[in-house]
Amino acid sequence: MADRIRGEVKSSVLAYLRERDGEPVTIAEIRMSIQARWPAPIPQSSVRSALQDTHYFERVSRGVFRLRPRP
């Protein structure tokens, strides 16, 4: 169950950050945006966990992320 949720959260985070077109966004902003699309509460820890995938996400500063630029 946790892996399924983590994958769904990561997909939602990816979709939101693609909408932002490379603009850095705080974890709180990400969570609020994707929460609006989900029927159940999303723990902040789930968003933080999804953002640990450095293949897709880049930490800009503390609590601020963006999509990793593609070569």
N, C-alpha and C positions, 0 to 999 in steps of 0.2 A: 504494500500500500504506500509506504513512504517513498519508494523509488518512483512509483507512478505519479505521485503528487509532485515530487521534485522535478520530474521531467516536464510536467504540465506547467509548473511555475516557470521553469527555465524557458519554455517555449513562449510563454506570455511576456516574460522580461525581454526576450529577443525581439518579439514583435513590437513592443513598446519602444525599445531603443532604436529600432529601424525607423519608426515614425519620427523620432527625434533627430534623425539624419546626422548622427555623430556628435550632437550636443551633449555635454556632460550633464548628468542628472543625479540627484541625491537618492539614496535608498528609500527615504520616505516618499518622495515623488513617484518613484517606480511602484512602490507598494500601493499607494493610493490609486494610481492609474489602473493597475491590473486588478485591484480589489473590486473596482466597479464592474468588472466583467465576470466575477465569480460569485456563486450563490453562498459560499461559506467564507468565514474569515481566513485570511492568509497570514500566518505568523511571520513576523519580520525575519525570524531565523531561517525560514524557507527561502525568502528572497536573498538573504545574505549567502546561503548555501549555493543557490543557483549562480550567483555572481562570482563564485570561486573558480568557475571554468574559464581559465585564462586563454583558452582557444578562441572564445567569443568575446569576452569582456576585459576591459582594461580599467584599472583603478587610477583615477586622475588625482584624487586626494582622499583624505579620510572621509568615508561615507559617500563618495562621489564616483560614479562609473560612467563609461560610455562603451559603445561597441569598439572592439579592436579593429583598427583600420586594416583593410585587406590590401596586400601588395598588388 
